């Protein structure tokens, strides 16, 4: 396919247009003042759920379910602009998605402060034929959001890295080049769909210089999933244009939902051409993506000092060493739930209990009630 009528499919030309638009887009980044945000945290057990596994099997061929890591908690909050947000978090806690959202808002404001990008007729035709989002400013907005999602998702894997704090983790991912790896390796739609579901099909390994990279199995699986997505998109468009006799425009309209799930961009790829992230393509020896990532990460790190979060529930992992059977777990669960505490999980092997306490007072009452039943409580 050569793209839509009236234009030409040209990734290099589109990358040049985007590079020109983004060259000075974030020269005036203003962090704003300190803010305090209220966050509701729902603990999860960290294991892939049945709906997640079903999605892996239906939409992520040939990803093995064992490769998928599920988030440890679901987070709900309103950002500093008053907009409702839902995300997931891992070992580093809700600070990562909350501050990543604030960094996104800061960079969006810097982008909006610029004058609009004027395109020539030829540039507009190239963008129309080559990209899903036609406007360079909109592409940059989506790119910032994608960078934020990549940081938040990979934070589910923080315990697979040598990085401990949120700022160290963000800088570690940047220095490891993982944002570029995501741009080049993940297929269109995989990141947003897995982000919404609180999972990531990745394993990380640490190398000698202290940076991290994708495990070999991860690279292979992501490559195969991408090729499968491309093949599905091409086959959908082939059937529509060859077997049904539709034009490309008619086919895109008729199969909008299906191609949205696979990839509209991939359907338009010329035979033999691999998709490439416009922001990560070299234009006169310069790639836009690393600069945007660097600004995002440093904005995120600085905002860690300005954003304070207040959790509406106190989440706790504690141990009950003398818990030995299902009767014990049922007893402890009953005690906690009677006090309004949500139990996220109990593990007899590790003697761990994961619970969300609505307040410190209820936490103290819960521990005393468990002790009153003859059990030992060991807080972490």
Secondary structure, DSSP 8 states (H G I E B T S, - for coil): ---STTS---HHHHHHHHHHHHTTTTSS----S-EEEEEEEEE--SS--HHHHHHHHHHSTT--GGG-EE-SEEEEEE-TTS-EEEEEE-TT-THHHHHHHHHHHHHHHHHHTS------HHHHHHHHHH-SS-SHHHHHHHHHHHHHHHHHHHGGGGGGSS--SHHHHHHHHHHTTHHHHHHHHS-TTHHHHHHHTTEE---EEE-TTS-EEE-HHHHHHHHHHHHHHHHHHHHHHHIIIIIS---HHHHHHHTHHHHHHH-HHHHHS-TT-----GGGSEETTEEHHHHHHHHHHHHHHHHTTTEEEEESSEEEEEE-TT--SHHHHHHHHHHHHHTT-EEEEEETTTTEEEEEESSHHHHHHHHHHHHHTT---EE-
